[in-house]
Amino acid sequence: MKLTVTTALATSAILSVSAFQPNIRCSRVSSRAVRLTSQADDTDATLDRRTFFASIVQKAAVASLVLTSSPSAIDVANAADVFPKVYKPAANSMNGKLVVITGGNTGLGLESVKRLAAAGATVVLTSRDAGKGRKAVDEVTTYLDANGVQGGKVMAANLDLCDLDNVKTFNNRLKEIIGDKKVDVLMNNAGVMAIPDLTLTKDGYEKTFQTNHLGHFALTATIMPLLASNARIINVSSLGYQFAGKGLELDNLNGEKQYGPWSSYGLSKLENILFTNELQKRAQQSDKWSGLTAFSLHPGAVQTDLARYLIGEEKFNSMKENGFSSWTDKLVMESMAKFIKTVEEGASTQVYLAAADNITPSMAGKFFDNGKVEKVNGFATDDEKAKELWAVSEKLSGVQFKL
Ligand SMILES: NC(=O)c1ccc[n+]([C@@H]2O[C@H](COP(=O)([O-])OP(=O)(O)OC[C@H]3O[C@@H](n4cnc5c(N)ncnc54)[C@H](OP(=O)(O)O)[C@@H]3O)[C@@H](O)[C@H]2O)c1
């Protein structure tokens, strides 16, 4: 329990609060919670990791207390009318399907691999570390064996989204694995969150921007020739996009004007949505790709290792081993636990979008939460900004879409 809540409290500082925000009837509560977290960007940038983490814990504690006093939040947390809390595609329903999942070695990606392979799909999981990739394949294989699955297969391929050369050659590595088979589902799932300080990749771009958006943009463009014409492209976003409250700032994509751990995450998750919108629009206008469907989604606030970027991997692992020592940690643990989804629950929306056979044309290009289309803020449906982001992304990545 203490392991999972370690993650929960850091992600919950922003994610569990925002996860329920649009649905909570008490808007004063959610806006206060949002204010608490967005202040982190302004005030915490100069703090060291330890202090930063402590301040996040306190903010999460306050936010969680605010939220636990709202019964409607609990209702929302339990709402799941599209599918039960955990969506499992039927056995054999994915037979013959080929799925590629980025960041498939852990968290929501790994869980998605398991569930789709268990339904019969062949899944290629990507990992930036070969050892982690092999370990994930072993874990999935054990899972499939334990569940008596015959059809599902899993393989790993290297992908580092922070290295555009690596991204641009991914299709060759994929081809070696899949041969002439076409990809039915591309799940752009990998991500980082709230990196404390501005960090540049080897390509010179801000790490959150490149990992969460630019790398996936380039990957999708490069992989297009390997996609089935009716492929589904699933971009794992977050309700954290709302932290880019000013909308897309094209002159601050790399934190040039101002860098904040949360605002940068929010911006990248907004980019996931705008990319989805524009991709769907362009696909519909193209003869070849009119059957392609793109989705973006919020998985919920989920107990994964995503918080390790916020507190540093070493400290994160040590907390995993030793647990919490302070009363604030305990407070957060006890009060937040009921709002945080398990990985099985959290992966359900993306697995549903990959596997469901009741997806209608009206759902194409939409943002999903708990398996349902969720209305997004106006700045996340800004067509002009989406078009500009597309052009800038092609320029920065050096990869052109052929749609
Ligand atoms: N957990 C939540 O509460 C939550 C809420 C909203 C949205 N999301 C979104 O859900 C997605 C999955 O997150 P998660 O919670 O499952 O996190 P996670 O457990 O930390 O998994 C993230 C995955 O991304 C991979 N990754 C990171 N940097 C990469 C890079 N440069 N190149 C390739 N892969 C890279 C990681 O690989 P390594 O293991 O090698 O680092 C890992 O496999 C993310 O897009 C996140 O924004 C999560």
Ligand as a Chemical Component Dictionary entry (heavy atoms), coordinates in Angstrom:
data_LIG
# 
_chem_comp.id                   LIG 
_chem_comp.type                 NON-POLYMER 
_chem_comp.pdbx_formal_charge   0 
_chem_comp.three_letter_code    LIG 
# 
loop_
_chem_comp_atom.comp_id 
_chem_comp_atom.atom_id 
_chem_comp_atom.alt_atom_id 
_chem_comp_atom.type_symbol 
_chem_comp_atom.charge 
_chem_comp_atom.model_Cartn_x 
_chem_comp_atom.model_Cartn_y 
_chem_comp_atom.model_Cartn_z 
_chem_comp_atom.pdbx_ordinal 
LIG N1  N1  N 0  -0.337 7.804  -13.785 1  
LIG C1  C1  C 0  -1.218 8.772  -13.871 2  
LIG O1  O1  O 0  -1.871 9.135  -12.884 3  
LIG C2  C2  C 0  -1.482 9.449  -15.176 4  
LIG C3  C3  C 0  -2.493 10.415 -15.222 5  
LIG C4  C4  C 0  -2.729 11.075 -16.413 6  
LIG C5  C5  C 0  -2.011 10.737 -17.549 7  
LIG N2  N2  N 1  -1.024 9.801  -17.464 8  
LIG C6  C6  C 0  -0.263 9.506  -18.683 9  
LIG O2  O2  O 0  -0.178 8.109  -18.852 10 
LIG C7  C7  C 0  0.984  7.793  -19.611 11 
LIG C8  C8  C 0  1.700  6.616  -18.976 12 
LIG O3  O3  O 0  2.173  7.029  -17.719 13 
LIG P1  P1  P 0  2.352  6.042  -16.487 14 
LIG O4  O4  O 0  1.575  6.623  -15.375 15 
LIG O5  O5  O -1 2.157  4.637  -16.871 16 
LIG O6  O6  O 0  3.883  6.338  -16.159 17 
LIG P2  P2  P 0  5.152  5.397  -15.951 18 
LIG O7  O7  O 0  4.794  4.209  -15.159 19 
LIG O8  O8  O 0  6.203  6.309  -15.462 20 
LIG O9  O9  O 0  5.504  4.947  -17.449 21 
LIG C9  C9  C 0  6.027  5.849  -18.362 22 
LIG C10 C10 C 0  6.650  5.094  -19.507 23 
LIG O10 O10 O 0  7.197  6.065  -20.420 24 
LIG C11 C11 C 0  8.522  5.656  -20.744 25 
LIG N3  N3  N 0  9.369  6.750  -21.144 26 
LIG C12 C12 C 0  9.766  7.828  -20.431 27 
LIG N4  N4  N 0  10.630 8.580  -21.141 28 
LIG C13 C13 C 0  10.769 7.962  -22.341 29 
LIG C14 C14 C 0  11.526 8.232  -23.498 30 
LIG N5  N5  N 0  12.348 9.278  -23.582 31 
LIG N6  N6  N 0  11.438 7.391  -24.538 32 
LIG C15 C15 C 0  10.648 6.308  -24.483 33 
LIG N7  N7  N 0  9.915  5.982  -23.420 34 
LIG C16 C16 C 0  9.975  6.805  -22.349 35 
LIG C17 C17 C 0  9.033  5.027  -19.456 36 
LIG O11 O11 O 0  10.192 4.289  -19.697 37 
LIG P3  P3  P 0  11.282 4.038  -18.516 38 
LIG O12 O12 O 0  10.695 2.989  -17.648 39 
LIG O13 O13 O 0  12.510 3.628  -19.224 40 
LIG O14 O14 O 0  11.436 5.352  -17.806 41 
LIG C18 C18 C 0  7.828  4.200  -19.083 42 
LIG O15 O15 O 0  7.799  3.033  -19.828 43 
LIG C19 C19 C 0  1.816  9.077  -19.668 44 
LIG O16 O16 O 0  1.662  9.666  -20.944 45 
LIG C20 C20 C 0  1.178  9.968  -18.618 46 
LIG O17 O17 O 0  1.294  11.336 -18.912 47 
LIG C21 C21 C 0  -0.747 9.147  -16.302 48 
# 
loop_
_chem_comp_bond.comp_id 
_chem_comp_bond.atom_id_1 
_chem_comp_bond.atom_id_2 
_chem_comp_bond.value_order 
_chem_comp_bond.pdbx_ordinal 
LIG N1  C1  SING 1  
LIG C1  O1  DOUB 2  
LIG C1  C2  SING 3  
LIG C2  C3  SING 4  
LIG C2  C21 DOUB 5  
LIG C3  C4  DOUB 6  
LIG C4  C5  SING 7  
LIG C5  N2  DOUB 8  
LIG N2  C6  SING 9  
LIG N2  C21 SING 10 
LIG C6  O2  SING 11 
LIG C6  C20 SING 12 
LIG O2  C7  SING 13 
LIG C7  C8  SING 14 
LIG C7  C19 SING 15 
LIG C8  O3  SING 16 
LIG O3  P1  SING 17 
LIG P1  O4  DOUB 18 
LIG P1  O5  SING 19 
LIG P1  O6  SING 20 
LIG O6  P2  SING 21 
LIG P2  O7  DOUB 22 
LIG P2  O8  SING 23 
LIG P2  O9  SING 24 
LIG O9  C9  SING 25 
LIG C9  C10 SING 26 
LIG C10 O10 SING 27 
LIG C10 C18 SING 28 
LIG O10 C11 SING 29 
LIG C11 N3  SING 30 
LIG C11 C17 SING 31 
LIG N3  C12 SING 32 
LIG N3  C16 SING 33 
LIG C12 N4  DOUB 34 
LIG N4  C13 SING 35 
LIG C13 C14 SING 36 
LIG C13 C16 DOUB 37 
LIG C14 N5  SING 38 
LIG C14 N6  DOUB 39 
LIG N6  C15 SING 40 
LIG C15 N7  DOUB 41 
LIG N7  C16 SING 42 
LIG C17 O11 SING 43 
LIG C17 C18 SING 44 
LIG O11 P3  SING 45 
LIG P3  O12 DOUB 46 
LIG P3  O13 SING 47 
LIG P3  O14 SING 48 
LIG C18 O15 SING 49 
LIG C19 O16 SING 50 
LIG C19 C20 SING 51 
LIG C20 O17 SING 52 
# 
